[in-house]
Amino acid sequence: MSSDKTAKVHFADNSQCVEFNTGCHSLLDCLEQQQYDIPFQCREGYCGACRATLSQGQVIYNEEPLAFVRDGEVLLCCCKPDGDITLSFK
């Protein structure tokens, strides 16, 4: 995703959609800035709590995830959308 484009983050569980701010470091940062309560533990040294299912679209990882990521899953703390995406949470 080029730095001058934004991406839409859709939520599969409901009809909500947010714009990804290109200045955000990660999807987790973006969602926190928009007042979404996303579980995470990475700032306490544990990885994997911010796991979500990527139903549609692609992401780019800023850094290699520490936790195992299955096909179709993403860790919100270390990736950005590569265009519009759809997420669902467990």
Secondary structure, 3 states (H helix, E strand, C coil): CCCCCCEEEEECCCCCEEEECCCCCCHHHHHHHCCCCCCCCHHHCCCCCCEEEEEECCEEECCCCCCCCCCCEEEHHHEEECCCEEEECC
